Amino acid sequence: MPNPKRKMSKTRRDKRRTHYKATAPTMGTCSHCGEMKLTHRACPACGYYNERSMFLPKS
C-alpha cells in the first residue's frame, strides 16, 4: 500500500477540515399550538402536522 511521502502539517489538515462544522437544525412554529418544532415534523407538544392530528384514534 502506498504511504505518504511527507507528513501533512496540522495547518494543511485543519484547512481541509474547515467545512466540517455542525449546523443548527431549522426550527419553525406549530400552526396549531404555536410551540417551536422541527420543520417537516409533527409537533411534539400537540401532535399536529399540516393542520391534521398525527395520532391514531383508539378503537
C-alpha positions as CSV (number, residue, x, y, z in Angstrom):
1,M,0.0,0.0,0.0
2,P,1.3,3.5,-0.8
3,N,2.2,5.7,2.1
4,P,2.5,9.5,2.1
5,K,6.0,10.7,1.2
6,R,5.8,13.6,3.7
7,K,3.9,14.3,6.9
8,M,0.8,16.5,6.4
9,S,1.2,19.6,8.6
10,K,-1.5,20.4,11.1
11,T,-2.3,23.6,9.2
12,R,-2.9,21.8,6.0
13,R,-5.0,19.2,7.8
14,D,-7.1,21.9,9.5
15,K,-7.6,23.9,6.3
16,R,-9.2,20.8,4.8
17,R,-11.5,20.3,7.7
18,T,-12.8,23.8,7.9
19,H,-16.0,22.8,6.1
20,Y,-16.9,20.1,8.6
21,K,-19.0,22.0,11.1
22,A,-22.2,21.4,12.9
23,T,-25.3,23.4,11.8
24,A,-28.3,24.2,14.0
25,P,-31.5,22.4,13.0
26,T,-34.1,24.5,11.2
27,M,-36.9,25.4,13.6
28,G,-40.4,26.6,13.0
29,T,-43.6,27.3,14.9
30,C,-46.5,24.9,15.1
31,S,-49.5,26.4,13.3
32,H,-51.9,24.6,15.8
33,C,-50.4,25.4,19.2
34,G,-47.6,27.9,18.4
35,E,-44.8,25.8,20.0
36,M,-41.3,25.6,18.4
37,K,-40.8,22.4,16.4
38,L,-38.5,20.9,13.8
39,T,-39.7,21.7,10.3
40,H,-41.4,19.0,8.3
41,R,-42.1,17.0,11.6
42,A,-45.2,16.5,13.7
43,C,-45.3,18.8,16.7
44,P,-44.1,17.1,19.9
45,A,-46.4,19.2,22.1
46,C,-49.8,18.7,20.3
47,G,-49.1,16.0,17.7
48,Y,-50.4,18.1,14.7
49,Y,-48.7,18.4,11.3
50,N,-50.2,20.3,8.4
51,E,-53.4,21.1,10.4
52,R,-54.0,17.3,10.9
53,S,-53.6,15.2,14.0
54,M,-51.0,12.5,13.6
55,F,-52.2,10.4,16.5
56,L,-54.2,7.3,15.6
57,P,-57.7,7.2,17.2
58,K,-58.1,4.4,19.7
59,S,-60.5,1.7,18.7
